[in-house]
Amino acid sequence: MSRRLVFHAVALLVVAPSGCAGPSAGLRAGQLGTEEEGMATYYSPRLTGHRTASGERYDPAQLTAAHPVLPFGTHVQVTRIDGNLRTVVVRINDRCTGKKKIVDLSEAAARQLDMMRAGMVRVRLRVVGEARPSPAELPPSGTSGPTPPPPPPLAALAPSRSAASPRVAGRGEEGDP
């Protein structure tokens, strides 16, 4: 029994550090200079106009991308590392699953990396710009700050009716003729 326990303990020590940790704290925070390697894909054209996780609408002409954990608004340099070495800088505005890929690119970014035919390529991500609010998170143009609260309902502004206030004929209370 003790041999079996020792075997399992050793197996856990060997297996645990090899990929169970997930993304680093620097990556989750969008820390400048943080890098990650993995596979990249690009969005289907059918998603044009659909809302992203940040609230923006997907535009294939914009240099944007989806990532499992990077903060929205983070700018990331994406470099092909399969011999091509093409590079593009994208802004994170959506989420993707991190099972087979680490980033899902817009069509414009995929074209700059020359990956339209391949569909999936090996890349290195490097955080080059800290998170900034996306256009969907900014206040409407012409305003300088957050949207003011809505005005109170009209009923709250109307004067209260007292016994001294005159009644309009035909508009009495319930039970009045």
C-alpha positions as CSV (number, residue, x, y, z in Angstrom):
1,M,0.0,0.0,0.0
2,S,2.8,2.5,0.8
3,R,4.5,1.8,-2.6
4,R,1.2,2.7,-4.3
5,L,0.9,5.9,-2.3
6,V,4.5,6.9,-3.1
7,F,3.9,6.2,-6.8
8,H,0.8,8.4,-6.9
9,A,2.6,11.2,-5.1
10,V,5.5,11.2,-7.5
11,A,3.1,11.1,-10.5
12,L,1.3,14.2,-9.2
13,L,4.6,16.0,-8.8
14,V,5.6,15.2,-12.3
15,V,2.3,15.9,-14.0
16,A,1.0,19.0,-12.1
17,P,3.5,21.5,-13.3
18,S,3.3,20.5,-16.9
19,G,0.3,22.5,-18.0
20,C,-2.4,22.5,-15.3
21,A,-1.4,26.0,-14.2
22,G,-3.2,27.9,-17.0
23,P,-2.3,31.5,-18.1
24,S,0.2,33.4,-16.0
25,A,-0.8,36.2,-13.7
26,G,1.0,38.6,-16.0
27,L,-1.0,37.5,-18.9
28,R,-4.3,37.8,-17.0
29,A,-3.4,41.3,-16.0
30,G,-2.3,42.3,-19.5
31,Q,1.2,43.2,-18.2
32,L,3.4,44.8,-20.9
33,G,6.0,42.4,-22.4
34,T,4.1,39.2,-21.3
35,E,4.3,36.5,-24.0
36,E,2.4,33.3,-24.9
37,E,2.8,30.8,-27.7
38,G,0.1,28.7,-29.3
39,M,-2.3,28.3,-32.2
40,A,-4.2,31.2,-33.9
41,T,-7.4,31.0,-35.9
42,Y,-9.6,33.6,-37.5
43,Y,-13.3,34.6,-37.2
44,S,-15.9,33.2,-39.6
45,P,-17.3,35.8,-42.0
46,R,-20.7,34.8,-40.7
47,L,-20.0,36.6,-37.5
48,T,-19.8,40.0,-39.1
49,G,-22.0,42.4,-37.1
50,H,-22.5,40.1,-34.2
51,R,-21.7,41.5,-30.7
52,T,-18.4,40.6,-29.1
53,A,-18.0,39.9,-25.4
54,S,-16.9,43.6,-24.9
55,G,-20.2,44.8,-26.5
56,E,-18.7,46.0,-29.8
57,R,-19.9,44.6,-33.1
58,Y,-17.5,42.4,-34.9
59,D,-16.0,44.2,-38.0
60,P,-13.7,42.1,-40.1
61,A,-11.9,45.2,-41.4
62,Q,-10.7,46.1,-37.9
63,L,-7.5,44.7,-36.3
64,T,-9.1,43.0,-33.4
65,A,-9.0,39.6,-31.7
66,A,-10.5,37.3,-29.1
67,H,-8.4,35.9,-26.2
68,P,-9.4,33.7,-23.2
69,V,-8.1,36.0,-20.4
70,L,-6.4,39.2,-21.6
71,P,-8.3,42.3,-20.5
72,F,-10.4,44.0,-23.2
73,G,-8.6,46.9,-24.9
74,T,-5.1,45.3,-24.5
75,H,-2.9,45.6,-27.6
76,V,-1.1,42.5,-28.6
77,Q,1.6,41.9,-31.2
78,V,0.9,38.6,-33.0
79,T,3.8,37.0,-34.8
80,R,3.7,33.8,-36.9
81,I,6.5,31.5,-35.8
82,D,6.1,28.8,-38.4
83,G,8.8,30.2,-40.7
84,N,6.7,33.1,-42.0
85,L,7.5,35.7,-39.2
86,R,4.8,38.1,-40.3
87,T,3.5,40.4,-37.5
88,V,0.3,42.4,-36.7
89,V,-0.8,44.4,-33.7
90,V,-4.4,43.7,-32.6
91,R,-6.8,45.0,-29.9
92,I,-8.5,42.4,-27.7
93,N,-12.3,42.9,-27.7
94,D,-13.7,39.4,-27.4
95,R,-13.3,36.0,-25.6
96,C,-12.5,32.6,-27.1
97,T,-12.0,29.2,-25.7
98,G,-8.4,28.3,-25.0
99,K,-8.6,24.6,-25.8
100,K,-6.9,24.4,-29.2
101,K,-6.1,28.0,-29.8
102,I,-4.8,31.0,-27.8
103,V,-6.2,33.7,-30.1
104,D,-9.0,34.2,-32.7
105,L,-8.2,37.0,-35.1
106,S,-10.3,39.3,-37.3
107,E,-10.2,38.8,-41.0
108,A,-8.0,41.9,-41.5
109,A,-5.4,40.6,-39.0
110,A,-5.5,37.1,-40.5
111,R,-4.8,38.6,-44.0
112,Q,-1.8,40.5,-42.6
113,L,-0.4,37.3,-41.2
114,D,-1.1,35.5,-44.5
115,M,-3.1,32.7,-42.8
116,M,-6.3,32.8,-44.8
117,R,-5.5,29.6,-46.6
118,A,-4.0,27.7,-43.7
119,G,-6.8,28.6,-41.3
120,M,-4.7,27.8,-38.2
121,V,-1.1,28.8,-37.6
122,R,1.4,28.8,-34.7
123,V,1.9,32.3,-33.2
124,R,3.6,34.1,-30.4
125,L,1.6,36.8,-28.6
126,R,3.4,39.7,-26.8
127,V,1.5,42.4,-24.9
128,V,2.5,45.8,-26.3
129,G,-0.2,48.1,-25.0
130,E,-2.2,48.2,-21.8
131,A,-5.9,47.9,-21.7
132,R,-7.9,50.9,-22.8
133,P,-11.7,51.1,-23.0
134,S,-13.3,49.8,-26.2
135,P,-15.5,52.1,-28.3
136,A,-18.5,50.3,-26.8
137,E,-17.4,51.3,-23.3
138,L,-16.8,55.0,-24.1
139,P,-19.5,57.6,-23.5
140,P,-21.4,58.9,-26.5
141,S,-19.6,61.5,-28.6
142,G,-20.2,65.0,-27.5
143,T,-20.3,64.1,-23.8
144,S,-17.3,64.6,-21.5
145,G,-18.1,61.9,-18.9
146,P,-20.3,59.2,-17.9
147,T,-24.0,59.3,-18.9
148,P,-26.0,61.3,-16.4
149,P,-28.8,59.4,-14.6
150,P,-32.2,59.5,-16.2
151,P,-34.7,62.2,-15.1
152,P,-37.2,61.4,-12.4
153,P,-40.6,60.1,-13.5
154,L,-43.2,62.8,-14.2
155,A,-45.4,61.6,-11.3
156,A,-42.6,62.6,-8.9
157,L,-42.6,66.1,-10.4
158,A,-46.4,66.7,-10.4
159,P,-47.8,68.6,-7.4
160,S,-49.7,66.5,-4.9
161,R,-53.4,66.8,-5.0
162,S,-54.9,68.2,-1.8
163,A,-58.5,68.8,-0.7
164,A,-58.2,72.5,-1.6
165,S,-57.3,71.8,-5.3
166,P,-60.2,72.2,-7.7
167,R,-61.7,69.2,-9.5
168,V,-62.3,69.1,-13.2
169,A,-65.9,68.2,-14.1
170,G,-66.2,64.6,-15.1
171,R,-62.8,63.6,-13.7
172,G,-63.7,62.8,-10.2
173,E,-62.4,60.1,-8.0
174,E,-63.7,56.6,-8.3
175,G,-67.4,56.5,-7.3
176,D,-68.0,60.2,-8.2
177,P,-70.5,60.9,-11.0
